[in-house]
Every structure is written in C-alpha cells, then in structure tokens.
Amino acid sequence: MTTDRRLTAIVLLCAGMALAVTCDTISKYLSHDYPIHEVGTIRYMVTLPIALGLVWSKRQLLRASLGSSLLLLLRGLLIGLANMLFMLGAAKIPLADGVAIYFTMPFFVAGIVPFLIGERVPALRWGLIGIGFVGVIIMVRPGSSSFEIEMLYPLGCAFFYGLGQVLTRKLDRDMPSAITSLWQSIVFTGFYAVIALIVLVIDPAATGNRSIDFLIRGWSNPSIYDLTLMIIAGVLSSAQLPLVVFAYKHAPASLVAPFEYTAMLWAILWGLFVFGDIPDNATLIGGSIVIIAGVGIVRFDRVGMKAIS
C-alpha cells in the first residue's frame, strides 16, 4: 500500500467527518422552526435518487438476498434511531458536547460484540472502555447544576449506532457499499415519514422543551432558504458515506479511524461561529479522555490485544 493512497484515505475521511458535522449543524439550525421529521424526511428524500443512481450505474440493484435485506432493514432502523437521538440532543446542548459524548460509540461496539457475534473482548480493551466512560462522567457531570438530561440523547445515539455497526459485521463481506447506502436512504426516509404521520394524527401540544418540541412539532411549509438548507444536507449526506467507505477500503482501519475524531474540531468551529457556543473545561477534558481511549482501542485492536490479555 503506497504512502499516497494512505494519505488520500486520511484526507477523504477527514472530509467525510467535516460533511457529517456540517449536516448536523444544518439540522440543529433548523430545529428552532421545523420538526425533526420534516427535516429528516426532506433530507433523506434527496439522498434516495442519488443512492439509487449509484446502485443502478453499478448494476447492483438485486445484490441483496432476503436475509441480507432483513438485516439491512434492522441496521437502518437502529442507525435511524441513533440519528434522531443525536439531533434531539443537539437541539438543546452545544454541538461539541453532543459529538464528544457520541464518541463513546467504539466502547459500546466493544461491549456488544461478545454477545452478538461471539468476538472475545480482551481485558485491556475493557480497561480502555472504563477509562472512556470516566471521560463521559466528566462531561455529563451527573448530579451537578451543569447536568442536562438532553446529554443522555447522544449517549443513546452512540449505543444504537454502535449496535447498528456491529450488525454491519454480520453482512456479506461482498455486499457493495452502494447497496448499503441505498437501504439506509430508504429506511431513513421511511423512518422520519412515519414519525411525521404519527405526529400529524396525534397532534401533540408544545411542551416548552426544545428537544421534545423538535420531535413533536407539526409540519410547516419551509421558506426557500430553509428548504435549500435541507436539500444541501441531503446532498452532503450522499457524499459523506462514499468518502468514509473509500478511506476504510484503501488504508488500514488502525491508521484512518483515529481521524474520525477530527469531527470534534468541526463541531467546535461550527458551534462557535453559528451558535456562539464555547466548550467549557469539562467538555474539553472529558472529550480528550474519550478520544484518547477510543484511539487506544483502535490501535491495540490491530497489534494483538488477544496476546496481551
């Protein structure tokens, strides 16, 4: 593997993280005036024709078997739930806080795999998981005046996203990434459309809680500017996944995975310039601990943790 190919993989992964956080920023910005089911439905309706076109161009439309289709459906629902939980949290708490708490996802993956796919978790990895959750406690500060219940939403996001990623390991290794992207677009669109229908039928009253109201607010006709933002988020979402897939296909995971944490930089920048959020010391210290532990898990996984334990 050439140095140029590795460098390209790193650059593309960093670009993918920038696009992902930009989409989150757009959703958070729109959360003041529109419900999450409206933003999500329009956003992922935009990704559908793009994903379908990619699958069609590669002649891969019928590649998923019935068993794989059910697994793709379940995976999509879990990641869709994770996506919703993250945005509900981000509607209230600073974007950097949400991203930092979401970085616990590798710890959930490490803890889930023994039960779902039978992989053994070495003792050192459990130690790193414990260190990572110390970082979460520092950020969340349960029992203090700084604690907000909405901080638990990104933690739930990390759990369900990690569960979805573990299910990804059960997919056929030859499953084209274009098929996975198409299924994700279909499930996400349907997921948010169903929520929109439920809200329409129930028509719940506003609660005054920014996160809850982001979920239960009624559908409203967006302005041209806001509709454009939703469409842009859909286009960026379609571009983000291929960048990440390319990065992991053309460089070792142990090399590129730590660069996912560049998302924190974008979360801080977007949070500062768009929302005026400045991360406090607890977020910076706790987030750093989570990142260090997460990088440690990736690194040690590739150098023989089984032998260490």
Beta strands, then each sheet from edge to edge (+ up, - down):
end
